[in-house]
Amino acid sequence: MKHRATLAFICRLAVLGVGIGLWGWWLAALAVPPFATVAIGLLLAYGLAVGWGSVVPTSAALSMAIALVVAFDVLPAFWPANLHYKYWAYTVLLLWAIGLGLVGLLAGVGQRLGHRRSLSRWGGRGIIWASLLLLLWGGATLYQAQWPAWVPWDNLVTQQTLVINRL
């Protein structure tokens, strides 16, 4: 039974890592300011430290961030101007749902780590937190490297050129 629990924990960590990398990509796409990225890092640490008690505050912070994206019509630079707005609404809704799932996974991992001995508990949390921050950075780096290829990067390059020419 111990092997199944370990395998389930590893699978949760893998899904959490892929999800955090995806969020890193979208944060770079939405040109989120650095202080918001620091806040996300702190929320990750809070979720790992508190466990299930972090679900409500972290979910509220995520919901407020999504509300700000909707309220201020924040669109990524590569989003085509002629595409109907409902597709952007579906995308934001999907990001919100994925984010809420990640909050639950993060709390579960934090809760599981809370049942270990003190030294391994804090060491494990620190290693996982550093890994999640690296994955967040990795997702942003993938965006900056213009990956994946199906994104219309020509639109992005054209918009960046217009901004640079205005300066």
C-alpha positions in Angstrom: 0.0 0.0 0.0 2.9 2.3 0.7 4.1 2.1 -2.9 0.6 3.1 -4.2 0.6 6.1 -1.9 4.1 7.1 -3.1 3.1 6.7 -6.7 0.0 8.8 -6.2 2.0 11.5 -4.5 4.5 11.5 -7.4 1.7 11.7 -9.9 0.2 14.7 -8.0 3.5 16.4 -8.1 3.9 15.8 -11.8 0.4 17.2 -12.6 1.1 20.1 -10.3 4.4 20.8 -12.0 2.9 20.8 -15.5 0.0 23.0 -14.3 2.4 25.5 -12.8 4.5 25.6 -16.0 1.3 26.2 -17.9 0.5 29.1 -15.6 4.0 30.5 -16.1 3.4 30.5 -19.8 0.1 32.4 -19.5 1.6 34.8 -17.0 4.3 35.7 -19.5 1.6 35.9 -22.3 -0.5 38.3 -20.2 2.6 40.4 -19.3 2.0 40.1 -15.6 4.1 42.6 -13.6 6.9 41.2 -11.4 5.2 41.9 -8.1 2.3 39.6 -9.1 4.8 36.9 -9.9 6.3 37.3 -6.4 2.8 37.1 -4.9 2.2 33.8 -6.8 5.5 32.5 -5.4 4.3 33.5 -1.9 0.9 31.8 -2.5 2.7 28.6 -3.5 4.8 28.7 -0.3 1.6 29.4 1.7 -0.2 26.5 0.1 2.7 24.1 0.8 3.1 25.3 4.4 -0.6 25.3 5.5 -2.1 22.5 3.5 -5.9 22.3 3.3 -6.3 25.4 5.3 -4.9 27.4 2.3 -7.6 26.5 -0.1 -10.1 29.3 0.6 -7.6 32.2 0.7 -5.6 31.0 -2.3 -8.8 30.4 -4.3 -10.0 33.9 -3.4 -6.7 35.4 -4.6 -6.9 33.4 -7.8 -10.5 34.5 -8.4 -9.6 38.1 -7.8 -6.8 37.9 -10.3 -9.1 36.4 -12.9 -11.7 39.1 -12.2 -9.0 41.7 -12.8 -8.1 40.1 -16.1 -11.7 40.2 -17.2 -12.4 43.7 -15.8 -9.5 45.3 -17.5 -9.8 43.2 -20.7 -6.2 41.9 -20.5 -5.5 40.0 -23.7 -2.2 38.4 -24.7 -0.3 40.1 -27.4 -0.7 37.1 -29.8 -4.5 37.1 -29.5 -6.1 37.9 -33.0 -8.2 41.0 -32.9 -10.8 39.6 -35.3 -11.5 36.5 -33.0 -14.9 36.7 -31.2 -14.6 37.7 -27.5 -16.4 34.6 -26.3 -13.3 32.5 -27.1 -11.2 34.7 -24.8 -13.9 34.3 -22.1 -13.7 30.5 -22.5 -10.0 30.6 -22.2 -10.1 32.7 -19.0 -12.7 30.3 -17.6 -10.5 27.3 -18.4 -7.5 29.0 -16.8 -9.6 29.7 -13.7 -10.7 26.1 -13.5 -7.2 24.8 -13.9 -6.0 27.2 -11.3 -8.6 26.0 -8.8 -7.5 22.4 -9.5 -3.9 23.4 -8.9 -4.9 25.0 -5.6 -6.4 21.8 -4.4 -3.4 19.8 -5.6 -1.0 22.2 -3.9 -3.0 22.0 -0.6 -3.0 18.2 -0.8 0.7 18.0 -1.3 1.3 20.5 1.6 -1.0 18.5 3.8 0.8 15.3 3.0 4.2 16.9 3.7 2.8 18.1 7.0 2.6 14.6 8.4 6.4 14.0 8.1 9.1 14.5 10.6 10.1 18.2 11.1 13.4 18.2 9.2 12.1 16.3 6.1 8.8 18.2 6.2 10.5 21.7 5.8 13.2 20.3 3.5 10.6 18.7 1.3 8.5 21.8 1.2 11.5 23.9 0.3 12.6 21.6 -2.5 9.1 21.4 -3.9 8.6 25.1 -3.6 11.9 25.8 -5.4 10.9 23.3 -8.1 7.6 24.9 -8.6 9.2 28.3 -9.0 11.6 26.9 -11.5 8.7 25.4 -13.5 6.9 28.8 -13.3 10.0 30.4 -14.8 10.3 27.6 -17.3 6.8 28.2 -18.6 7.6 31.9 -19.0 10.8 31.0 -20.8 8.9 28.8 -23.2 6.5 31.7 -24.0 9.5 34.0 -24.7 11.0 31.4 -26.9 7.8 31.5 -29.0 6.6 28.0 -28.2 4.3 26.3 -29.3 4.4 26.8 -33.0 0.6 26.9 -33.5 0.4 30.3 -31.8 0.3 33.1 -34.5 3.6 34.7 -33.4 3.6 37.0 -36.5 0.8 39.0 -34.9 2.9 39.3 -31.7 6.0 40.4 -33.6 4.0 43.0 -35.6 2.5 44.4 -32.4 5.9 44.6 -30.7 7.3 46.4 -33.7 4.5 48.9 -33.6 5.1 49.6 -29.9 8.9 49.9 -30.5 8.3 52.3 -33.5 6.1 54.5 -31.3 8.9 54.9 -28.8 
